[in-house]
Amino acid sequence: MEVLGTLISIISIIVHIVHKVNQSSYGSDNSRSSYTDTTYQVVHEFTAEEKLENMNIDSLNICYQTAGVDNFSITNARRTLLNHYVQNDFYIDDIIIRQNCMYVKVMHSIPFRGSNKCYGASFSINYMTVNNGVSVYGSKKINDDETQVFKEISQELIKAVS
């Protein structure tokens, strides 16, 4: 008789667990169940101007890296970054060109060599025709780890466009 009571308790626990899992999977409104099908379709395609607003380009005022580059072409630099430049430590999400400036959206991890590239950052690559210089600007970071990551990304961007 004791075995039967234990068996009934185990079965009621299993039924309770299945009921809770079913509620969390499909949602429940008292006696009514519903399932929400979510499709991921593009509702709005951002223009270049809207992307720049989201990048907050006014905050890109800290110079992280500068180098002299002979025969620099901003269109070739863009092509290199998008098509040929492969980096395991970060990837380039988007590039927008304005005159002699290239705005780059980068996805990276902290620390730099980490595998979870869930952090987004914006950089500005500026070409100065007076001295054939290329500078990489980013936003100011308070955290030392983020500052180090920004310096390393800037070095890699300079190497790529040089």
C-alpha positions in Angstrom: 0.0 0.0 0.0 2.9 2.3 0.8 4.4 1.7 -2.7 1.1 2.7 -4.3 1.0 6.0 -2.3 4.6 6.8 -3.4 3.7 5.9 -7.0 0.7 8.2 -7.0 2.8 11.1 -5.5 5.4 10.7 -8.2 2.8 10.7 -11.0 1.1 13.8 -9.5 4.5 15.6 -9.4 5.1 14.6 -13.1 1.7 15.9 -14.1 2.3 19.1 -12.2 5.7 19.6 -14.0 4.2 18.9 -17.4 1.4 21.4 -16.8 3.9 24.1 -15.7 6.1 23.5 -18.8 3.0 23.6 -21.0 2.0 26.9 -19.5 5.4 28.5 -19.9 5.7 27.3 -23.5 2.3 28.3 -24.8 1.1 30.9 -22.3 -2.1 30.6 -20.3 -5.0 32.8 -19.5 -6.8 30.7 -16.9 -8.5 28.0 -19.0 -7.5 29.5 -22.3 -4.2 28.6 -24.0 -2.6 30.6 -26.8 0.6 30.3 -28.9 2.3 33.3 -30.4 4.1 32.8 -33.7 6.7 35.5 -34.2 8.1 36.1 -37.7 11.2 38.2 -38.0 10.8 40.3 -41.0 12.3 43.7 -41.7 9.7 46.4 -40.8 11.9 49.4 -41.5 15.2 49.7 -43.3 17.3 52.5 -41.7 18.7 55.1 -44.0 22.4 56.1 -43.7 21.3 59.3 -41.8 19.3 57.3 -39.3 22.2 54.9 -38.8 24.5 57.8 -38.1 22.1 59.1 -35.5 22.1 55.7 -33.8 25.9 55.6 -33.9 26.0 58.8 -31.8 28.8 60.2 -33.9 29.1 63.4 -31.9 30.6 61.3 -29.1 33.4 60.0 -31.3 36.0 62.5 -30.1 38.8 60.4 -28.6 41.7 59.6 -30.9 42.8 56.0 -30.4 45.2 55.6 -33.2 46.9 57.7 -36.0 49.2 56.6 -38.8 50.5 58.0 -42.1 49.1 56.2 -45.2 50.3 56.8 -48.7 47.8 56.6 -51.6 44.8 56.3 -49.3 41.5 55.9 -50.9 38.4 55.8 -48.7 36.4 53.6 -51.1 39.3 51.1 -51.3 39.5 51.2 -47.5 35.7 50.5 -47.3 36.0 47.6 -49.7 38.9 46.2 -47.8 37.1 46.3 -44.5 33.9 44.8 -45.8 35.2 42.2 -48.2 38.8 41.2 -47.4 39.4 42.0 -43.8 38.6 39.0 -41.6 39.2 39.3 -37.9 38.4 36.7 -35.3 38.3 39.2 -32.4 35.6 41.5 -33.8 33.5 41.9 -37.0 32.3 44.9 -38.9 28.6 45.4 -38.9 28.2 48.5 -41.1 30.2 51.2 -42.8 28.9 54.7 -43.8 31.1 57.1 -45.8 30.8 60.9 -45.5 33.4 62.9 -47.6 36.8 62.0 -46.1 35.3 60.2 -43.1 34.2 56.6 -42.6 31.9 55.6 -39.8 32.4 51.9 -38.8 30.0 49.9 -36.6 31.9 47.1 -34.9 30.7 44.2 -32.8 33.3 43.0 -30.3 33.8 41.2 -27.0 35.3 42.3 -23.7 38.1 41.2 -23.2 39.2 41.7 -26.8 40.1 38.0 -27.4 36.8 36.8 -26.0 34.3 34.8 -28.0 31.0 36.6 -27.1 30.8 39.5 -29.6 27.7 41.1 -28.1 29.1 44.6 -27.6 28.6 47.2 -30.3 30.9 50.2 -30.8 31.2 52.9 -33.4 34.5 54.3 -34.8 35.3 57.1 -37.1 38.2 56.7 -39.5 39.2 60.2 -40.8 41.6 60.9 -43.6 43.6 64.2 -43.5 44.8 65.2 -46.9 47.3 67.7 -45.6 49.6 65.1 -44.0 48.2 61.8 -45.5 47.2 60.8 -42.0 44.5 58.4 -41.0 43.1 58.7 -37.5 40.6 56.4 -35.7 38.3 58.1 -33.2 36.0 56.4 -30.7 34.0 57.4 -27.7 35.5 58.0 -24.2 35.4 54.9 -22.0 35.7 54.9 -18.2 36.3 51.2 -17.9 39.9 50.2 -18.5 39.0 47.0 -20.2 36.8 48.8 -22.7 39.5 51.4 -23.3 42.0 48.6 -24.0 39.6 46.9 -26.4 39.0 50.2 -28.3 42.8 50.7 -28.6 43.2 47.2 -30.0 40.3 47.5 -32.4 41.7 50.9 -33.6 45.1 49.3 -34.2 43.5 46.6 -36.3 41.5 49.1 -38.3 44.6 51.2 -39.1 46.4 48.0 -40.2 43.5 47.1 -42.4 43.3 50.4 -44.2 47.0 51.0 -44.5 
